[in-house]
Amino acid sequence: MAQDRAFAAGDKSAVRWFAAQPYWWDSHYVQAVDEVVAFLAGDGISLEGKRVVDVGCGDGILTAGLAARTQAQSVLGLDLQPVAIDFLEEMAAAHGVSVDQSRLTFGVSQSADLGLADNSVDIVVTWSVFEHVWNLPELLTEIRRVLVPDGLLFIQIWPLFYSEHGSHLWPWFDVPYPHLRLDDDEITAELRERTGDPDLTESMIHLYSSCNRVTLDELGSALTASGFYISKVETEQSAVHIPPELQHTPLSLLTTAGVKLTAVKPALPG
């Protein structure tokens, strides 16, 4: 599941570093929730009254935002590691809000078994998850199983691996595309020098190593092969400078920074 969100729940050095960044809370509790809601609303879809599952919920901030800032019937956050509720509540209090658990629950699951009944979920939300999933068909098949007929899967990925920030290590590198220009030893040495924290370095290397390098086309193929109908796609692109050594890398890979999409589990015939 999502290592950039999931690792935070089990790695104190990493979660403390990210939580200390001024953008982290608002980027998940406010911005991410707003983006999910707006993307669905563009097709007349609301979370009101829906049973929502946030797969790969990581530190639980986005999950808590979905529960507090929408009218979903229920919101369940699932990840490989238990969410640190005390720390989530501490972060929430620091931002002047509380974690209302009346419609919010968290659980632990593996990608092969979400621990939910067939046809029991209306909407599955994933945020910065699928770039870290090594067995896409397995997870997609499991998500399809738990969704109701005509149920919706929302996927957001940023950054895609071959894009400028695809290493997930952008805070520590000044050059673009370091992961496509440097070998692993060079990346590790740079991180050690920049972070000055062995534990943080190791967690960041783990994060980098978790990237599955999936492309947008490969994601689309996995979705359709798993029985989903892709209903809407929005790619994120921006102006980038292409280094000389990457001149022969496909521009579609280098320039597609991220994606949001929705995919539907088709209703059974008849």
N, C-alpha and C positions, 0 to 999 in steps of 0.2 A: 504494500500500500504506500501511502505518501510518506517518504522518508523525510522530506523537508518540513512536513508538519508532524509526522509521527515521531521522528527522532527527538523532537523537543519534549515530548511527554516523558521520555525515559533518560534524557541526557541533560543533567542540570547545568553544565557549563554552557551548552548551546542554547537552552531555553532562556537562561538568564541573560545571555548576550543579546539574543534577538528581542526579548521582551524589553530590554533597556533602550532599544532603538525607538526614536520618537514616532516613527511611522507605523510600528508593528501592530499596535492595538487597533487604531483606526482603519488600517488597511484591511483588516479582517472583520472586525465587529461592525464597521460602518460601510466601507467601500465595497468589500466583497459581497456582503449581503445586498447592498443596493444594486450591484451589477447582476447578481442572480435574479433578483426580483424584476429588474428592468428588462433583462433578456427574455424572460418568460412572458412578461406583460406585453412585450412586442407582438406576441402571438395570442394575446387575450387569455393567458394562463395565469392563474393566481395560486398562491400557496394556502389561501384561506381554506380551512377545514381539511387540509391534506395531511396525510401521514408521511413525514419527510425523514429520510435517513441520510446523514452526512457520512459517506464512506471515506475513511482516511482522515479522520477529524483532527488528528494531531493534538495540539494544545487545547482544543475545544473552543477557541474564541469565536470562530465563524459559526459553529454550532449554537453557541449561546446567543449570538446575534440573530440567527434565524428564528430561535425560539422567542426572543424578547421583542424583535422588531417586525415580525410578521404575524399573521393570524392562523398559522399552521395549527392543526389539531394536536400534533405531537411532533417532536424533533428528537431523533436518536443519533448520537454520534458514536461511530465504531472505528476502532483502530487496533493495530497490533499490540500497542502498549496501553495500559490504563491511563486515562486522563488524570492529571494531578489536580483534583478538584480544589484543594486548598490553595494551590498556586493560582488557578484560574480565578478564584474568588478574590485573592489578593490583588491580581492585576485589574479585575473589574472595579474593586473599591478604589484603586489608585486613579481610575478614570471616571469616578463618580457614578458608577452604576452597580447594580447587584445582580447576582446570578439567580434568576428565578427558575427553580427546578420543577415547577408545577406541570409544565409541558415538555421538560427537557430531561433526557436520560443519556447515560453513556454506557458503553459496553466494550468488550474486547472480542475480536474475531480475527479469523484468518481469511485470506481472499477466497479460499475454496469453500468456506462455510461461514456465512454471515450470521448463522444462528437464528434465522427468521423463517416464518412459515411461508409456504408458496402463496403467491398472489396477495401479499399482505402490506405492500408499500405502494403509495401513489407516486412519489417522486424521490429519486436518488440524486443527491448532489455530490459532486466530487470537485475539489478545488486543489490544484497543484498536486495531483495524485498519480495520474496515468503515465507521467514521465518516469515514474519509479516502479511501475508494475512489470515484473519480469514475465509473468504468464498472463498476457492479456485475455486470451480465450477463456481461461479458467475463471477469472474475475467477472468478465462480461457475462458468461453463462450463468454464474451465480446471481448476479444482479438481475438478469432477465427472469430468473426463476422467482425471485421475491417480488418483483413488480406485478401489479395488477395488469390485466389486458388494457392496452392503451396507456399504460404507465410510462413515465418519462424519466430518462436519464440525462442529467446535465453534467457536462464535462468542461472544465476549464484547465488549460495547461499554460503556464508561463514560468520559465522559458523553455521552449523546445530546444533540444540539445544542440543542434547545429546553428542556432542563432547566436547573436553576439554575446549574450549572457548565459548561454546554455550550460555552463559549468556549475551554475548556482553559487559561484564563488566571487561574484562581482565586487563585494565590498573590499576585496584585498588585491585586486589586479587593476593596473592602470591601462594596460593594452587591451584592445578588443580581441575577442575570440582566443583567449589564452589556452583553452582546452584543445583547440585545433592547431595550435602553433607550438605548444610546449609538451614535453613528455611528462609522464607521471612523476618522475623524480624531480624535475624542475618545478612542477606545480607544488609538490610537497615542500620543497626547500623554500619556495616563495611564501607559502602559507606560514611556515614556522617562523620566518623572519618577520612577517607582517603582524601575525596575531600575538606573538610573544607568550602564548599560552599553549603548552603541549596538549592539554585535554581538549581545548577548543579546536586545535589543529586536527587532532585525530577525528573528532566528530564531523568536521568539515570535509575531511578526506573521505569519511564514510558516506557522507551526503553525496559528494561528487561520484564516488564509485557506484552509488545506487542508481544513477541515471541510466535508463535502458536504451537511450538514443532513438526512440521511436520517432518516425516522421509522421507528418500529417496524413500522407497517403496510407501508410501502414496502419495508423489508427482507424482510418475510414474502412479499410479492408477488414480489419478485425471486428469492427462493429457489424458490418453487413454479414460477415461469415457467422457471427454469433446470433443472427436472427433479428437484429435491430434495423429499424428504418431511420436513416439520418434525416431529420426534418429541417434543421437550420444550422448554418455555420457562419461564424464571424472570425476572421483572422486579424491578428494584430501585427502591423508592420510600421517601421519607421526608417528614416534615413540612416544609413550605416556606411562606414568606410571599409572597403574590402582590402585586406592586406595583400601584398604581392603573392605570397605563398598560397593564397586561397583563390587565385584567379580561375582555377579550373573546377572549383566546387560549385555545384548547381546553385544559382541565385535564389531559387525557390526555397532552398534549405537555409541559406545564410540570412535571408531577409524576412522569413516568417518567424516572428518572435514568439507568438502564442496563438491560442485559439480558444473560442467558446463554441460549444455546439450542444444541440439537443438531439436525442435519439429516442425513438418510441418503440415499445414492445407492442407489435401489432396484435389486435384482438383476434381471437380464434375465429376461423371461418364459420359462418352460420350462427 
